[in-house]
């Protein structure tokens, strides 16, 4: 074998171009790390199941979630109604399946709002510093000084009771988390040599932030977004429980718990199944978020 062939073989040069033999991309390594964690796999499977049920609710739900039957009031779980029925004879399984739409929508939309507002503000504050950082930082500290759920309840009450307003309230309340995270990551990244090199060749600030810094701070933002979705699901259930989220008779896990509290002794299944849905979904998001944090850690 010639010297050139030996060099090509040592670096794994092939038809697709040169590369280091046996070295995978960061995304592939992260997926491999996730696949090795049974808890993460179980969490992802649960989330996929809940998502599929929410998307296919019109075809998967056995009954109309709003249809009442006075001959089936507070019936225990049976072959006809796997989760039993509620105080007006509605099928609980159908309402739990349809309620997944409200909870997942609230979690995903709220986090999208929080990231869309918090990520740019945090990046600008961390990169520019000075009075911009001071103003954004003081506003962030003021919002973080108020407990998450209390602020969400106050905003939802101000905007009015509806699922859309609950999403907005939760998203605005979660925004300071991403402002603080993005600011810290940008402050750490702007001192790196590759940022100094990009600045030295004349790149404008916007290009440095978008093309160089943003891709490198996305992993922790993704992890935080996954964990924040779990908190948003709980917040939506809490707001619906208080009458500030999804409005009856539309199904929501939180509003179902609010109704079930009056029948805990006569029909405990009315609280058991929506409560279990909240618990399992939030646990699955947390398991996936913890696994992502370890898999995307560059030190590993």
Secondary structure, DSSP 8 states (H G I E B T S, - for coil): --HHHHHHHHHT-BTTB---TT---HHHHHHHHHHT-HHHHHHHHHHHHHHHHHHTHHHH-SS-TT---GGGTT--S-SS-TT-B-TTS-BHHHHHHHHHHHHHHHHHHHHHHHHHHHHHHHHHHHHH-HHHHHHHHHHHHHHHTS-HHHHHHHHHHHH-SSHHHHHHHHHHHHHHHHHHHHHHHHHHHTTSHHHHHHHHTT--HHHIIIIIIHHHHHHHHHHHHHHHHHHHHHHHHHHHHTTSSS-TTS--HHHHHHHHGGGTTT-THHHHHHHHHHHHHHHHHHHHHHHHHHHT-TT-
